[in-house]
Every structure is written in C-alpha cells, then in structure tokens.
Amino acid sequence: MNQELLIKITPLFISLILGLIIIPNMRLVGTGKKMFLSKKEDEKENQLMIGGISFFPIILIALCVSVTLPNLLGMMELRAKVEPTAMRIMQIIVGCSLLFITGLKDDLNGTRGEIKIIVIIIAAMMFPATNLWINNLHGLFGIWELSPYVGMPLTVLLAIYITEAFHILDGIDGLSSGLSSILLLVFLVFSITYGSTLISFVAAATLGVTIPFCLQSLFAKKWRNTMMGDSGAYVVGYIVSYHAIGQSHSERMPEGMLMICLGALFVPIFDTIRIIRSRIRDNRSLDRPDRNQLNHKLMRTGMPTKMIPVTISCIMVVFTLLNTQGVLMRWNSNYLFLMDVILWVSILGIINYFIHRHESNGFQAEWRMAYGEDVWYANVPHETLQHKVEVYGTMGIPQEMVIEDAFAFIPDGMNGLERGLKRTVDTILSGICLIVFSPLMLLCYILIKLDDGGPAIYKQERIGQYGHPFHIYKFRSMKQNAEDSRPLLSHANIDDEPRLTKVGKFLRAHHLDELPQLWNVFIGDMAFIGYRPERKFFIDQIMKEDPRYAFLYQIRPGMTSYATLYNGYTDTMEKMLRRLGLDLYYLRHRSWWFDCKILGLTFLCIIFGKKF
C-alpha cells in the first residue's frame, strides 16, 4: 500500500476508532420532547434513543487531521492537491455545522418544520456558492450541457432532496446508516481510484462513523430503539449529497459518473418517492418515521430480520454494478435509466408477490380467529341457505358454487406478482387518463358551479382494502345537504331520484360523476376493476346478513366491477346481497383477462348509453 493511498484512508481509521469509543457512550434518551444524557443500561423500551449526535464532531476531527497530515509529513505533491480545495472544506464545515445545530435543537426539544427547511435550503445553496454544480447530464433525457441558470437550481434541489431523504429514511433499525455506509464505500472506492483527494477524505471520515453505528443498531440489544436523530441524519445526508454532486461534477471521474451516482442512490431516492407518496395518500406527516420503508416491506414477506440488511445491500450493489458497467461500456444513459426503472419495478413486484403470499395466510387465520373455526353459516340449515340463493339469485353463477362459497374461505384469484403488475398498470393508466380527460373534468366542474354555485367536488368516506377508510371523490350530482338526516341509497332509476340536480342527472346518466375517482386510482386507494366501495353504515348492515363481505378487504375497491355490470345501482338490501355474491365470485376468479373483459364491457355500456 503506497503512502498516498494510506493517507487517503487515514480518516476512515481515525473516525472508526473514535466512533467505536464515543458512539456507544453518547446517546440522548428521549421521552416525548424532553431529552437528557443517560448512563443507564436499563432504559424503558418506549424511550427514543438518539445516537447521531457524535457524528459531526468525529467527522470534523478526522477530516482536519487528514488535511494537515500531508504538510506534517512533507508530502508536497499531495499537499498541492489538498490546498486548492480549501473552499470546499469550508463548504462542508459550514453546511454540516448549520444542519448539525438545527438537528440537535430538534433532538433536544423540537424545531419547527419551516425552520428546518430554511436551514437545509441555505446549506444546499453552498454548492453553487463554491462553484460546485451539475453542468452536464451526459445525455440523460437527451440533455448534455446545462447552463448555470438550470444547473445551479437543479443542484440545490437535488442536495435538498438527498439530505431530506436520509432524514426520512432514518429509523430505529439503523436503515439510514446502513444505506449510507454502502453509498460512502462506493464513493470512497471511486474517489481513491480516480485521485479525488478531498472527496476521499470526507467519504472515509463519514464511513468510519456510520459503520459502528450500523453495527450497534443491528447487533447490540440496548441499541435496538436507537436512531440517528436529526443531528446525525442531516449531516450524513448532506455529505452523501456532497459526494454525489461532487463526483458527478469532477473532471477526474469517468464520463457519465452521474449515472453511476444515480445507480448507487437509486434505492434510497426511489424508495423515498414511494414513502412520500404513501404518506401524502394517508394524510401522515412527511418527516415522521413509519413502517413503510423497503426494509419493512421485506419484513412483511416473512424474511428473517438478519437477512433484510443483506438483501437491501445486494439490491443496491446490483444497481451500482449495472450503472457502472453501463457507463464503462458507454451505454446510452436513457436506456440505462430505463433498465433501472424496470429493475426497480420488477423488484417491488417480486416483493409484493411474497408479501401477498405471506399475508393471505395471515388474513385467512385472522378471519377465522374473528369468526371461529365453525364457519359463519355453520348453524344455518342447508334449506335456509338454499332459500337465500333462490331469493337473491345467482346472476349466472352456478348455484352449487354459491352454496360451496358459503362454507369456505374465498382467496384472491390473483397472485402477488399479478397484483403488483395490476397496480403498476393502474397507476400509469390513471395518470394518462387524468391528463387526457382534464379538459372534460374542467368543463364538468364549471357546469356544476354554474348550476347551483355549490362545491363541485364531493368527497365521502368509504371502506377500502384491509378495512381502511379513505375518501372517495366524485363530481357532486345531488343537491347540497342531500343526506343531512342519515345515509341514503341512490335510486336505481335516475329519473326517480329527487335529490339529483339538473347537471347531476346528466353526469350520473353518462357516468361522468365518477371521473375524479381517477385520482383515487392514481394514489392507490382504488383500482380500475374491483368491487364498489361502500360506506361503513351499509357494510355493518350487510355483515349482519352475510359476513363474507370481509373477504373483499383482500383487494382494492374499483371504479367499476363485475357486479356493477349485472346488478347496477344497489338501492335495496336485496341488491346489496346479490352484489356481494357477484363480488365474491370476482374475487375468487379474477385475472388479467377477467379484468380486461369487465373494463371492455363497461366502456361499451357507457358508449351505447346502457344504464347500470
């Protein structure tokens, strides 16, 4: 090992030694918003441990020692490489100091979200201030050179996003430290290989503190409830963004280094997009840790806990190797990015397949625990059940199958992979439809406003997948305050419904009132094809007659359904129970072909004006 290489990795050894000594003894214990230093070994399980407060001081010590070593050892060539980067060193110190102080304040007694965002923006603006900004996309999306007016704002936004991504990914299981350790190792290898001295110093110093923290989080029992905290997560996120932007900008790196950095960051960046989308959909706080990260999805597959970090590491390595190979072989950046997206969707599809297989068994077990081993019709004489079938009808379903379904758990006919692909197609198709039908939706909005001046969009709580409530959106077709007294069913005959407005009758007749539900499909509350979601008031009444309605919670409700085609509007309890039989038939037999058939028949009914 030559002397210059040894100097470059010296920060790793310094911060690693300091981290192993300091980190285990530097934890804040939080109960609510009050934090205090603790030396106890028997903290309560519900206490929140903040272990990242020592990150920045250790990194700063290791970095300062490393920068001065070439001068102390008389290594003039290496000293010449370090001295011109003094401005970049100041950027790291100032940016990390601002974030560290803000994060520490938040760890101690909380900080307003607006203040944190302002500080992150100021720290991100340090990049173009020190002449470090992305000036070339290397053909990605057909873009090569970037002007300062585009590249500088893009750099600031990217730095903000990456910094905030690691804050969001921070959790009690050390996810953020594990991902950052892998990323920093990749950046360290490239910076050493291509001779970027300062970047290698920063990467090594930061890697030296994330490794012991990650190991403590995974293997030390008393660290199981420990997270980085804002003081650690913001500093690590900022340094990772510094490396991603710095290596993409560096002329020493291979052409297309931006794609290699994107490959290394693909998992945290796109997983954060998925997490933010789910939090917006569920009206949850954007910066509050939850159980929706990639590692928690892997937990839901039944994977052993110790295998999850290994699996995520392997996924990140695959993306990094794929993009590195593509850059070195001069593949087109757009094709390479498309391959990344396809690979990511495929990985999520596979994970969803195993989640479905694992949770469907759990769903069946929980259902039986709720209703007992004896099925819900166990005490109903066969003659009574036969009478139910005769009264409510089978709507083309074989009679013996209806009776058989009454005595058995009804599983989802699609496997997990099919469900994942169905969700992907629903997301893409609903997004396209929202754009295509936006002029029509605007026209409907204006007509409703002109009709009676009331709100054009009507939202109502419905019960969806897994029994979770959500708000369904429609264009308002009824008069205002139409259900002030109690929930009422709509009449099957539109002309007999006195609560409809003039415009509402037209919208209902042509099913245009359903268009805003495209948004429900896009955010994941609904699918194009499923069962029609109902209000809890009516579900409770249905469950008294036939508790098999609970089986429908396995899947997302839909804009249209098999029952809608053949049962129409449900204005009586008899129709509701008949609709349930059709929905259960769809649940058991649903497939891609069945969905396409239902979707096609629905469009034909709308085009030819058939009422349903």
Phi, psi and omega in degrees: 000121182287166187293322181294318178296321179297320178296321183293328181261003176303319178302329179297315181291320180297308183291329179294315179294313178298321179296317180295331180275315190273314188305314181298342182251009183233074178237138171267137177253125184247132170235103187074231179261000181265128181240147176207152178292137185227138174245007181287152177259349187242049178297153179292153183295331184274003179280145181260120182264132177250111186252000185266006184292340182266357185299303187296315178302319180293316179299317181296318178298311182297321181292315181296318178297317183294321181293328181275343183300314180304323180288319180294325182269000178071027180270087189293324181294316179290324178298323179294332178283330185276317188302319180294347182263017182300326180295323178292323177298318178297323178300313181298315182296313182293312181299312180293325179297314179301314182290323180295314180296316179295316180295320179295320176300319180292323178293327183283305183214019175090146177223140179299141182301325180296322180295317181297318180296318179299316180295319179298319179297316179298316179297321180293328180290349176293336181297300178294336178295331177258021177063034178242101181208156183284116183247005182204127177263002175054040175088357179294127185060025178077015184251133176247265182288141177244137176284158178303329181292339178257315185295320182293310176299323178298319178296317179298315180297319180295318179296318178298315184295313182295317179299314180290330179298318180288333173292318179291321182286345180298133181208177185286354181255012175074023182300314183298319181291324179293314180294318181293327178298318179295315180298315182294326177296318177298313180296323180296317180298315181291321182292323177289318182297319186254014167074031176267097191295307184297316181299322178293323177299310183294317180297316181294317182296319181287320179300326182294337178262332180286327181297307179297325177296316180297317180295319178298317182295325184276325192242343179268119185301320183287354179257006184297331180258030184253135174233165181299319190082166180297326182297327178269317185295319180295319180295313180297315179299320180293320180290321176298317178296325177299317180290316181299314181287318182296317181287329176293331183273334188292133178285342179287334183285159179296151178297132183093015179300336178302320181290327176293316177298321178296320178297317180294327183264001188301314183296306180295324182293310185281333175290326177294321176301316180295320181294313180298319179299318181292325180289323176295317181298321184266008179057042178255162180296138183287333186251015180258124181302142178220194183251043184241006180287170183301322181295327178286329173296321178293325176300322183290345175281350185091008181293138177302143185302320183292339181276344186294311177301323179295318181296313180297321178298317179296320179297316180295321179296320179299313179298318181295314180295320179300311182290325177296314178299318180295320180292315181295330178266007175059044174288156176297132184299324181291319177296321180294318178295321178297321177296321177299314181296315180298317179297318180296314179298321179295319179297315178296323177297318179294317179298316179297326178299313181287330175296314180298317181295323180285317185280335178295323175294319178294322178299316181296318181294316180295323180297316181292327176294325181286323186249358176092161179293324175287123185295163192294343176257016186299326183264007179264123179301148181302325180296322179295317178297318177300322179294321178302315181297318181293322182287311186275343179080169182244350177050046177089351178279134178307133186300320182293332179288323178299316180292320180296319181297336182288348184244011185216153174295138182254106182276166177289133181287341179266145173275176186298322180295317178297321179295319179297316179293322177299317179295321179297314179296319178300317181297312182294313183294320179293323177297317178295316181296323178299323179286313184296317185268007181300320176297319179294320179294323177296319179297316177299318179300314182294317182298319180294318178298320181288334184292304181223004176076001181278180179298139183275328182260132180244128178240147184213142180283128175234167179255127184244213185301139181062018179077013181277134177285150175209167179260122176267142183248138177216160166284133183294121179251348181254165177294156180297145179059037182288340182236040181296324184283308181193163177298136180230148176277146178283148177288143178296324178268114184300323183294339180268003183264101184288344184279349182285143173278172179298312178293324181299322178298318179294314180298316181294320182297326182254010176061025178283341179293345182273351186304318180299345178291348172303326177293319176300322178292317183297319183273356172099003177288329185225172173237171175293317181241131178187225170242151181289126182290147183236164177280152183299326180305317181276330178298319179300322178290321179295318183297330177295327180274321185208097184289000177294351177305330182299334180295332182293341180294351178292336187234166176285143172292163186234164174291325175225169185206167176299319180292327180298322182295322189250351182240340177065203177295140181259096181257006176219161179295324179301317179292325178298316181289326177291321176299321179300319178299319178293320179296320178293324176297316177298317181304314183289325189251007187293146180203176178297318181294318179298317179297316179298321179297315180295317181296317179296315179296324178297315179297320179297318179297320180292315182297317183269007174072023179285133181276137174208000000 
